[in-house]
Amino acid sequence: MVRPPLERLGVEITKTLITYNFYWSVIQIAIALYAARAMGGVSWVREQLSLDDVKEVKSLALIAGLALATTAILWSFQLASALLYGYEYYFDIWREAMREVPPLVQALHGRHRPVHCGHM
């Protein structure tokens, strides 16, 4: 499908954001692993991160609440986009963008699903 220039720009922006976010996540993980190793490796990490810190119900509830809130925010933006542009158009843009990103990014995001946690 040949898209008008502004629509094509939207697809290019979507591809760029998805690809950038993926590679930035990889860089963050690499830096974190390097920093943990430089500070003492696995023994240092075990000293810093203890399961005793999250045994309280309050801590577990906070972690679950933050994860749920983050997921809800992501889903609400995606749902708003789908409602604003129409589901078919939204899915077409997503599929087109995913066809053109690198294979590693496709593997993470899925080739045909516009939401990170499953299908709408």
N, C-alpha and C positions, 0 to 999 in steps of 0.2 A: 504494500500500500504506500503510495506516495503522499506524504503529508505536506500541508502548507508550511512555509518557513517557521512561523511561530510555534506550531505544533512540533515540528522537528527539533526546534530549540529546546522545547520542554522534554523531549525524549533524551536529548544529549545531556541536559542538566540532570535528569534522573539517573542516567548511566554513570555520569561523573560522580554524583553523590554516593551511589551504591558502591562503586569501585573504591572511591576514596575512603569511605567508612570501613570497608573490609580491610584494606591495606593498613590503615591507621590502627585498627584493632590488632593486627599482626605485629606492628611496630611496638605498640604498648605492651603486649605480652612479652616480646623479646627484651625490652628494656626492663620490665619487672623481673624476669628471670635472671638477667644479668645483674641487676641491683641486689637481688636476694643472694645470688652466688657471691658477689663481692662483699656482702655484709656477713658472710659466715655460712652460707649454704643452707642445707636442709635443717641442720641443728638450730640455726638462727630462726628460721621460719617456724619451727616447732615451738621455740621459746615465745615467739610473738603471737602465734595463733594457737590458742588452746580451745578444746571443746568445752572446757569449763566455762568459758565466756558466753557461750550460747545455750547453756542448759536451762536457763530461766525461761519461763513461759513468756515473759515480757520481751526478752530478746528475740525469741523465735517469732513471736507475733509481729514485732517490728520488722524483721527481715521479710517475712511473708507479706506484710502490708506494703512495704516499699516495692517488692517485686510485683505485686498485684497492681499497685498504682502506676508503675512504669508501663506495664503491659496495657493497662486501660488507656493510658495517654496515647501510646502508639496506635492501638486499635481505633481510638476515637478519631485521630487524624486521618487514618486510612479510610475509615467509614465516611467521614466528612468529605474526603476527596471523591470517593465513589458516588456518594449522593449528589455532590455538586456537579460532577461531570457525567454521571450515568455509569452504571455498572459495565456495560459493554465497552464503552470508550475507555474507562479506567483499566479494565483487564487487557484491552488491546495495547494500550501504552505500556503496561507492565510487561506483557509478553515480548513486545518489540524491544524494550530496553534490556530485558534479560537475555534475549538472543544475541545481543551485541556486546555483552560484558565478558571478561575473561572466564574460563572454565572454573577456576577456583571459586570465584564469586558466585557463579551459577550453582555450584554445589552447595554453598552455604545458604543461599536465599531460595533455592528451588527455581526451576525454569518457568513454572506456570502459576505460582501462587503469589498473590500480592500482599499477603500478610505473613509475618514471621512465624506465627505460632499455629498455623493451620489454614484451612480454607474458610472463606466467608460463607 
